[in-house]
Amino acid sequence: MNMFSFEISETCLRNLTVLDACSLFFMERT
């Protein structure tokens, strides 16, 4: 996992209100 993705995941964990958006983000990347 590169630093960019790591920072994104950190943000997701700290902002559960945008967790769904983060899930879509990772699903589209993979």
PDB file of N, CA, C, O and CB in Angstrom:
ATOM      1  N   MET A   1       0.852  -1.196   0.000  1.00  0.00           N
ATOM      2  CA  MET A   1       0.000   0.000   0.000  1.00  0.00           C
ATOM      3  C   MET A   1       0.886   1.243   0.000  1.00  0.00           C
ATOM      4  O   MET A   1       1.752   1.396   0.862  1.00  0.00           O
ATOM      5  CB  MET A   1      -0.963   0.007   1.235  1.00  0.00           C
ATOM      6  N   ASN A   2       0.668   2.114  -0.955  1.00  0.00           N
ATOM      7  CA  ASN A   2       1.497   3.326  -1.026  1.00  0.00           C
ATOM      8  C   ASN A   2       1.046   4.359   0.002  1.00  0.00           C
ATOM      9  O   ASN A   2      -0.016   4.221   0.608  1.00  0.00           O
ATOM     10  CB  ASN A   2       1.444   3.932  -2.439  1.00  0.00           C
ATOM     11  N   MET A   3       1.862   5.395   0.192  1.00  0.00           N
ATOM     12  CA  MET A   3       1.559   6.403   1.211  1.00  0.00           C
ATOM     13  C   MET A   3       0.229   7.085   0.961  1.00  0.00           C
ATOM     14  O   MET A   3      -0.513   7.360   1.904  1.00  0.00           O
ATOM     15  CB  MET A   3       2.657   7.440   1.264  1.00  0.00           C
ATOM     16  N   PHE A   4      -0.084   7.365  -0.306  1.00  0.00           N
ATOM     17  CA  PHE A   4      -1.340   8.037  -0.621  1.00  0.00           C
ATOM     18  C   PHE A   4      -2.532   7.226  -0.110  1.00  0.00           C
ATOM     19  O   PHE A   4      -3.414   7.762   0.561  1.00  0.00           O
ATOM     20  CB  PHE A   4      -1.460   8.263  -2.137  1.00  0.00           C
ATOM     21  N   SER A   5      -2.550   5.942  -0.429  1.00  0.00           N
ATOM     22  CA  SER A   5      -3.653   5.083  -0.002  1.00  0.00           C
ATOM     23  C   SER A   5      -3.687   4.993   1.512  1.00  0.00           C
ATOM     24  O   SER A   5      -4.761   4.958   2.113  1.00  0.00           O
ATOM     25  CB  SER A   5      -3.526   3.678  -0.618  1.00  0.00           C
ATOM     26  N   PHE A   6      -2.506   4.955   2.135  1.00  0.00           N
ATOM     27  CA  PHE A   6      -2.440   4.866   3.591  1.00  0.00           C
ATOM     28  C   PHE A   6      -3.081   6.088   4.229  1.00  0.00           C
ATOM     29  O   PHE A   6      -3.849   5.966   5.182  1.00  0.00           O
ATOM     30  CB  PHE A   6      -0.986   4.722   4.060  1.00  0.00           C
ATOM     31  N   GLU A   7      -2.764   7.269   3.702  1.00  0.00           N
ATOM     32  CA  GLU A   7      -3.341   8.500   4.242  1.00  0.00           C
ATOM     33  C   GLU A   7      -4.853   8.520   4.055  1.00  0.00           C
ATOM     34  O   GLU A   7      -5.589   8.971   4.933  1.00  0.00           O
ATOM     35  CB  GLU A   7      -2.712   9.726   3.571  1.00  0.00           C
ATOM     36  N   ILE A   8      -5.312   8.028   2.907  1.00  0.00           N
ATOM     37  CA  ILE A   8      -6.747   7.972   2.648  1.00  0.00           C
ATOM     38  C   ILE A   8      -7.424   7.064   3.670  1.00  0.00           C
ATOM     39  O   ILE A   8      -8.461   7.416   4.231  1.00  0.00           O
ATOM     40  CB  ILE A   8      -7.026   7.474   1.211  1.00  0.00           C
ATOM     41  N   SER A   9      -6.831   5.894   3.908  1.00  0.00           N
ATOM     42  CA  SER A   9      -7.407   4.949   4.862  1.00  0.00           C
ATOM     43  C   SER A   9      -7.405   5.532   6.270  1.00  0.00           C
ATOM     44  O   SER A   9      -8.354   5.328   7.028  1.00  0.00           O
ATOM     45  CB  SER A   9      -6.636   3.623   4.837  1.00  0.00           C
ATOM     46  N   GLU A  10      -6.353   6.251   6.622  1.00  0.00           N
ATOM     47  CA  GLU A  10      -6.289   6.901   7.934  1.00  0.00           C
ATOM     48  C   GLU A  10      -7.447   7.881   8.079  1.00  0.00           C
ATOM     49  O   GLU A  10      -8.098   7.938   9.122  1.00  0.00           O
ATOM     50  CB  GLU A  10      -4.932   7.632   8.126  1.00  0.00           C
ATOM     51  N   THR A  11      -7.698   8.650   7.021  1.00  0.00           N
ATOM     52  CA  THR A  11      -8.796   9.622   7.043  1.00  0.00           C
ATOM     53  C   THR A  11     -10.129   8.907   7.215  1.00  0.00           C
ATOM     54  O   THR A  11     -10.997   9.371   7.955  1.00  0.00           O
ATOM     55  CB  THR A  11      -8.805  10.469   5.750  1.00  0.00           C
ATOM     56  N   CYS A  12     -10.290   7.782   6.533  1.00  0.00           N
ATOM     57  CA  CYS A  12     -11.527   7.018   6.632  1.00  0.00           C
ATOM     58  C   CYS A  12     -11.760   6.559   8.066  1.00  0.00           C
ATOM     59  O   CYS A  12     -12.867   6.676   8.591  1.00  0.00           O
ATOM     60  CB  CYS A  12     -11.493   5.812   5.685  1.00  0.00           C
ATOM     61  N   LEU A  13     -10.734   6.048   8.682  1.00  0.00           N
ATOM     62  CA  LEU A  13     -10.852   5.547  10.045  1.00  0.00           C
ATOM     63  C   LEU A  13     -11.178   6.665  11.024  1.00  0.00           C
ATOM     64  O   LEU A  13     -11.830   6.437  12.043  1.00  0.00           O
ATOM     65  CB  LEU A  13      -9.568   4.850  10.463  1.00  0.00           C
ATOM     66  N   ARG A  14     -10.723   7.873  10.713  1.00  0.00           N
ATOM     67  CA  ARG A  14     -10.954   8.995  11.617  1.00  0.00           C
ATOM     68  C   ARG A  14     -12.248   9.735  11.305  1.00  0.00           C
ATOM     69  O   ARG A  14     -12.715  10.548  12.103  1.00  0.00           O
ATOM     70  CB  ARG A  14      -9.790   9.955  11.553  1.00  0.00           C
ATOM     71  N   ASN A  15     -12.822   9.454  10.144  1.00  0.00           N
ATOM     72  CA  ASN A  15     -14.078  10.121   9.756  1.00  0.00           C
ATOM     73  C   ASN A  15     -15.078   9.072   9.277  1.00  0.00           C
ATOM     74  O   ASN A  15     -15.272   8.881   8.077  1.00  0.00           O
ATOM     75  CB  ASN A  15     -13.827  11.191   8.637  1.00  0.00           C
ATOM     76  N   LEU A  16     -15.702   8.402  10.230  1.00  0.00           N
ATOM     77  CA  LEU A  16     -16.614   7.311   9.895  1.00  0.00           C
ATOM     78  C   LEU A  16     -17.796   7.777   9.055  1.00  0.00           C
ATOM     79  O   LEU A  16     -18.473   6.959   8.434  1.00  0.00           O
ATOM     80  CB  LEU A  16     -17.118   6.655  11.156  1.00  0.00           C
ATOM     81  N   THR A  17     -18.051   9.080   9.029  1.00  0.00           N
ATOM     82  CA  THR A  17     -19.191   9.588   8.268  1.00  0.00           C
ATOM     83  C   THR A  17     -18.941   9.492   6.772  1.00  0.00           C
ATOM     84  O   THR A  17     -19.882   9.502   5.978  1.00  0.00           O
ATOM     85  CB  THR A  17     -19.487  11.033   8.654  1.00  0.00           C
ATOM     86  N   VAL A  18     -17.663   9.398   6.386  1.00  0.00           N
ATOM     87  CA  VAL A  18     -17.329   9.306   4.972  1.00  0.00           C
ATOM     88  C   VAL A  18     -16.806   7.918   4.634  1.00  0.00           C
ATOM     89  O   VAL A  18     -16.198   7.714   3.584  1.00  0.00           O
ATOM     90  CB  VAL A  18     -16.297  10.370   4.593  1.00  0.00           C
ATOM     91  N   LEU A  19     -17.046   6.961   5.531  1.00  0.00           N
ATOM     92  CA  LEU A  19     -16.553   5.606   5.341  1.00  0.00           C
ATOM     93  C   LEU A  19     -17.094   5.000   4.048  1.00  0.00           C
ATOM     94  O   LEU A  19     -16.371   4.308   3.332  1.00  0.00           O
ATOM     95  CB  LEU A  19     -16.935   4.733   6.533  1.00  0.00           C
ATOM     96  N   ASP A  20     -18.362   5.262   3.755  1.00  0.00           N
ATOM     97  CA  ASP A  20     -18.959   4.722   2.528  1.00  0.00           C
ATOM     98  C   ASP A  20     -18.238   5.271   1.299  1.00  0.00           C
ATOM     99  O   ASP A  20     -17.959   4.531   0.356  1.00  0.00           O
ATOM    100  CB  ASP A  20     -20.468   5.061   2.459  1.00  0.00           C
ATOM    101  N   ALA A  21     -17.941   6.550   1.312  1.00  0.00           N
ATOM    102  CA  ALA A  21     -17.247   7.166   0.186  1.00  0.00           C
ATOM    103  C   ALA A  21     -15.861   6.547   0.030  1.00  0.00           C
ATOM    104  O   ALA A  21     -15.405   6.301  -1.086  1.00  0.00           O
ATOM    105  CB  ALA A  21     -17.141   8.698   0.379  1.00  0.00           C
ATOM    106  N   CYS A  22     -15.199   6.299   1.152  1.00  0.00           N
ATOM    107  CA  CYS A  22     -13.868   5.696   1.120  1.00  0.00           C
ATOM    108  C   CYS A  22     -13.951   4.279   0.561  1.00  0.00           C
ATOM    109  O   CYS A  22     -13.077   3.855  -0.194  1.00  0.00           O
ATOM    110  CB  CYS A  22     -13.238   5.685   2.531  1.00  0.00           C
ATOM    111  N   SER A  23     -14.991   3.555   0.928  1.00  0.00           N
ATOM    112  CA  SER A  23     -15.147   2.185   0.424  1.00  0.00           C
ATOM    113  C   SER A  23     -15.279   2.200  -1.085  1.00  0.00           C
ATOM    114  O   SER A  23     -14.666   1.382  -1.771  1.00  0.00           O
ATOM    115  CB  SER A  23     -16.373   1.496   1.060  1.00  0.00           C
ATOM    116  N   LEU A  24     -16.072   3.121  -1.610  1.00  0.00           N
ATOM    117  CA  LEU A  24     -16.235   3.235  -3.058  1.00  0.00           C
ATOM    118  C   LEU A  24     -14.915   3.612  -3.706  1.00  0.00           C
ATOM    119  O   LEU A  24     -14.592   3.129  -4.791  1.00  0.00           O
ATOM    120  CB  LEU A  24     -17.316   4.271  -3.407  1.00  0.00           C
ATOM    121  N   PHE A  25     -14.147   4.479  -3.040  1.00  0.00           N
ATOM    122  CA  PHE A  25     -12.864   4.919  -3.567  1.00  0.00           C
ATOM    123  C   PHE A  25     -11.933   3.729  -3.750  1.00  0.00           C
ATOM    124  O   PHE A  25     -11.317   3.568  -4.803  1.00  0.00           O
ATOM    125  CB  PHE A  25     -12.226   5.962  -2.639  1.00  0.00           C
ATOM    126  N   PHE A  26     -11.834   2.895  -2.717  1.00  0.00           N
ATOM    127  CA  PHE A  26     -10.942   1.740  -2.790  1.00  0.00           C
ATOM    128  C   PHE A  26     -11.466   0.690  -3.765  1.00  0.00           C
ATOM    129  O   PHE A  26     -10.678   0.037  -4.449  1.00  0.00           O
ATOM    130  CB  PHE A  26     -10.764   1.122  -1.407  1.00  0.00           C
ATOM    131  N   MET A  27     -12.764   0.523  -3.836  1.00  0.00           N
ATOM    132  CA  MET A  27     -13.348  -0.469  -4.742  1.00  0.00           C
ATOM    133  C   MET A  27     -13.059  -0.091  -6.192  1.00  0.00           C
ATOM    134  O   MET A  27     -12.817  -0.965  -7.024  1.00  0.00           O
ATOM    135  CB  MET A  27     -14.875  -0.591  -4.511  1.00  0.00           C
ATOM    136  N   GLU A  28     -13.084   1.206  -6.497  1.00  0.00           N
ATOM    137  CA  GLU A  28     -12.816   1.640  -7.865  1.00  0.00           C
ATOM    138  C   GLU A  28     -11.335   1.510  -8.198  1.00  0.00           C
ATOM    139  O   GLU A  28     -10.983   1.267  -9.352  1.00  0.00           O
ATOM    140  CB  GLU A  28     -13.277   3.085  -8.066  1.00  0.00           C
ATOM    141  N   ARG A  29     -10.463   1.669  -7.204  1.00  0.00           N
ATOM    142  CA  ARG A  29      -9.024   1.564  -7.443  1.00  0.00           C
ATOM    143  C   ARG A  29      -8.630   0.110  -7.678  1.00  0.00           C
ATOM    144  O   ARG A  29      -7.674  -0.173  -8.400  1.00  0.00           O
ATOM    145  CB  ARG A  29      -8.231   2.148  -6.258  1.00  0.00           C
ATOM    146  N   THR A  30      -9.369  -0.806  -7.065  1.00  0.00           N
ATOM    147  CA  THR A  30      -9.049  -2.228  -7.214  1.00  0.00           C
ATOM    148  C   THR A  30      -9.992  -2.866  -8.214  1.00  0.00           C
ATOM    149  O   THR A  30      -9.889  -4.063  -8.482  1.00  0.00           O
ATOM    150  CB  THR A  30      -9.132  -2.959  -5.857  1.00  0.00           C
TER     151      THR A  30
END
